[in-house]
């Protein structure tokens, strides 16, 4: 969640998108769908350290949790952490007691968590069956915590859509029109919910290839203009595939992920 807490807290005032207030039963279905896409719907998948990455992925939407790079070495990725933002939101905005958080997060009374306690995937895997990771996974699998994750994803999308429209005044009309087109169906809303968690907003300078191309929700909404004659959701899917294929063309080192990315888009 790209430095998202201020955006999420301001989401109630956003104007960009007609995002519905889903009933709890539907929220649970949506977050479980995201969980299935991110982690196969398994409890074990709620805390992972993926091959080739320098951070842990936690929760149904695989919120990023960074180690202390000054201590561990290595370069901090160009993405903002999302797990600290989620936990702070749960505590500050939803009233979740900080004392109820899993011990491995080492949260203070305000819900501020410490860096991930592993420096590498190898260290993480050496603790894969530990009590602290079992507690962490169980926490994120709880029904009430799943619903909070769903609420956070919805708040994030509302905030993100507003930020995307304001980001580019010249193309604001195009972006708003495409948001409205995709939002015309619940399936379109759910697709945007998934994509913004999957690939981000696309506004940070670090979310660019060497050729200057981004792959986030912003770029998808812009590139939808290439695809006429389709409904909003189909144009969204076509735009998403276009920006992801362009990313691979610009950076062949990520080609191994492309099939999985495109399969995910096909599932929308």
C-alpha positions in Angstrom: 0.0 0.0 0.0 2.0 2.9 -1.3 2.4 5.2 1.7 -1.4 4.7 1.9 -2.5 5.4 5.5 -3.3 9.1 4.8 -5.1 8.2 1.6 -7.1 5.5 3.3 -8.1 7.8 6.1 -9.3 10.4 3.6 -11.2 7.8 1.5 -14.6 8.9 2.8 -14.2 12.1 0.9 -13.1 10.6 -2.4 -15.1 11.4 -5.5 -13.7 9.2 -8.2 -15.5 5.9 -8.1 -18.9 4.4 -7.3 -17.6 1.6 -5.1 -20.6 -0.1 -3.4 -20.9 -0.8 0.3 -20.8 -4.6 0.1 -22.6 -6.7 2.7 -20.4 -8.6 5.0 -21.0 -11.9 3.3 -19.9 -10.5 0.0 -16.8 -8.9 1.6 -15.8 -12.3 2.9 -16.2 -13.8 -0.5 -14.1 -11.1 -2.1 -11.2 -11.3 0.4 -11.2 -15.1 0.1 -11.0 -14.7 -3.7 -8.0 -12.4 -3.3 -6.5 -14.9 -0.8 -7.0 -17.7 -3.3 -5.2 -15.7 -6.0 -2.4 -14.6 -3.8 -1.8 -17.7 -1.7 -3.9 -20.6 -3.0 -6.4 -20.0 -0.2 -4.3 -21.9 2.3 -3.6 -20.8 5.8 0.1 -21.5 5.2 0.1 -19.1 2.3 -0.9 -16.2 4.7 2.8 -15.8 5.6 5.3 -16.4 2.8 8.6 -15.2 1.5 8.6 -15.7 -2.2 11.5 -16.8 -4.2 13.5 -13.9 -5.7 12.0 -11.3 -3.3 13.7 -9.5 -0.4 10.6 -9.2 1.9 7.8 -11.3 3.5 4.3 -11.3 2.1 1.6 -11.5 4.9 -2.1 -11.8 4.9 -4.9 -12.5 2.4 -3.7 -9.8 0.0 0.0 -10.5 0.7 0.9 -7.2 2.4 4.6 -6.5 2.2 6.7 -6.6 5.3 10.3 -5.5 5.0 13.3 -6.5 7.1 15.7 -4.0 8.5 17.8 -3.4 5.4 20.4 -1.4 7.3 20.9 -4.4 9.6 20.5 -7.1 7.0 22.1 -5.5 4.0 20.5 -5.4 0.5 18.6 -2.7 -1.3 15.2 -1.6 -0.2 12.6 -2.3 -3.0 10.9 0.5 -4.9 7.5 -0.4 -3.3 6.2 0.9 0.0 5.5 -1.5 2.8 1.8 -2.3 3.2 1.7 -4.5 6.3 2.6 -1.6 8.7 -0.1 0.5 7.0 -2.7 -2.3 7.4 -1.9 -2.9 11.1 -1.9 0.8 11.9 -5.3 1.2 10.2 -6.7 -1.8 12.1 -5.6 -0.3 15.5 -6.3 3.4 14.8 -9.4 3.3 12.7 -11.0 -0.1 13.6 -10.2 -0.2 17.3 -8.4 -3.5 17.2 -6.4 -3.7 20.5 -2.7 -3.6 19.8 -2.2 -6.2 22.6 -4.2 -8.7 20.5 -1.7 -8.6 17.6 0.6 -11.6 17.0 3.8 -11.4 19.0 6.0 -11.6 15.9 4.8 -8.2 14.8 6.3 -6.7 18.0 3.8 -3.9 17.9 3.7 -1.0 20.3 0.6 0.3 21.9 -0.2 2.5 18.9 0.0 -0.5 16.5 3.4 0.4 15.0 5.1 -2.8 14.1 8.8 -3.6 13.9 10.7 -4.7 10.8 10.3 -8.4 9.8 12.6 -10.4 12.0 14.2 -12.4 9.1 16.8 -11.1 6.8 16.3 -13.5 4.0 14.0 -16.1 2.5 16.4 -18.8 3.9 16.0 -17.5 7.4 12.2 -17.2 7.0 12.0 -20.8 5.8 14.1 -22.0 8.7 11.3 -20.7 11.0 8.4 -21.8 8.7 7.0 -24.2 11.2 7.6 -22.0 14.3 5.0 -21.0 16.8 5.3 -17.4 15.9 4.5 -18.0 12.2 1.6 -20.3 13.2 0.2 -17.5 15.3 0.6 -15.0 12.5 -1.1 -17.2 10.0 -4.0 -18.1 12.4 -4.5 -14.4 13.1 -4.9 -13.5 9.4 -7.2 -16.5 8.8 -9.7 -15.3 11.5 -13.1 -14.3 10.1 -13.1 -10.9 11.8 -9.6 -10.2 10.5 -10.5 -11.3 7.0 -13.4 -8.9 7.1 -11.0 -6.1 8.3 -8.7 -7.0 5.4 -11.7 -6.7 3.0 -12.6 -3.3 4.4 -9.0 -2.1 4.1 -8.9 -3.2 0.4 -12.1 -1.4 -0.3 -10.9 1.8 1.5 -7.7 1.5 -0.4 -9.4 1.3 -3.8 -11.6 4.3 -3.0 -8.6 6.3 -2.0 -6.5 5.1 -4.9 -9.1 6.0 -7.5 -9.4 9.5 -6.2 -5.6 9.9 -6.2 -5.4 8.6 -9.8 -7.8 11.1 -11.1 -6.0 14.0 -9.3 -2.6 12.7 -10.4 -3.0 13.7 -14.1 -5.3 16.7 -14.6 -4.8 16.6 -18.4 -6.1 13.0 -18.6 -8.4 13.2 -15.6 -11.5 12.9 -17.8 -10.2 9.8 -19.5 -9.3 8.2 -16.2 -12.7 9.0 -14.6 -14.6 7.7 -17.7 -12.8 4.4 -17.6 -13.2 4.1 -13.8 -17.0 4.6 -14.3 -17.0 2.1 -17.2 -15.3 -0.6 -15.1 -17.3 0.2 -12.0 -20.6 -0.4 -13.9 -20.4 -4.1 -12.9 -19.6 -5.6 -9.6 -17.1 -7.9 -11.4 -15.3 -4.8 -12.6 -15.1 -3.3 -9.1 -13.7 -6.6 -7.8 -11.2 -6.7 -10.6 -9.9 -3.2 -9.6 -9.9 -4.3 -5.9 -7.7 -7.2 -6.9 -5.4 -5.3 -9.3 -4.6 -2.4 -7.0 -3.4 -4.9 -4.4 -1.7 -7.0 -7.0 0.2 -4.3 -8.9 -0.3 -1.1 -7.0 -1.5 2.3 -8.1 1.4 2.9 -10.5 2.2 6.4 -9.3 5.6 6.0 -7.6 8.8 6.7 -9.7 10.1 3.4 -8.6 7.2 1.6 -10.3 8.6 2.1 -13.8 10.7 0.1 -16.2 14.0 1.5 -17.6 11.9 2.8 -20.5 9.6 4.7 -18.1 6.6 2.5 -18.4 4.5 1.7 -15.3 2.3 -1.3 -14.7 -0.1 -0.2 -12.0 -3.8 0.6 -12.0 -3.1 4.1 -13.3 -1.5 2.7 -16.5 -4.2 0.2 -17.0 -6.9 2.9 -16.9 -5.0 4.9 -19.4 -4.3 2.0 -21.8 -7.9 0.9 -21.8 -8.3 3.6 -24.4 -6.6 1.3 -26.9 -9.4 -1.2 -26.7 -12.8 -0.1 -28.1 -16.0 -2.1 -28.7 -15.8 -4.0 -25.4 -17.5 -3.5 -22.1 -15.7 -1.9 -19.2 -14.4 -5.1 -17.6 -13.1 -6.5 -20.9 -11.4 -3.3 -21.7 -9.8 -3.3 -18.2 -8.6 -6.8 -18.7 -7.1 -5.9 -22.1 -5.4 -2.9 -20.7 -4.0 -4.9 -17.8 -2.6 -7.5 -20.2 -1.1 -4.8 -22.3 0.8 -3.1 -19.5 2.1 -6.4 -18.1 3.3 -7.6 -21.5 5.0 -4.2 -22.0 6.7 -4.6 -18.6 8.1 -7.9 -19.7 9.3 -6.5 -23.0 11.1 -3.7 -21.1 12.5 -6.1 -18.4 12.9 -9.7 -19.6 14.1 -10.7 -16.1 10.4 -10.9 -15.0 9.2 -12.9 -18.0 8.9 -16.0 -15.8 6.0 -14.4 -14.0 4.0 -13.4 -17.1 1.9 -16.5 -17.5 0.7 -16.3 -13.9 0.0 -12.6 -14.2 -2.1 -13.2 -17.4 -3.9 -16.1 -15.8 -4.9 -13.9 -12.9 -6.2 -11.2 -15.3 -8.2 -13.9 -17.2 -9.9 -14.9 -13.9 -11.5 -11.4 -13.5 
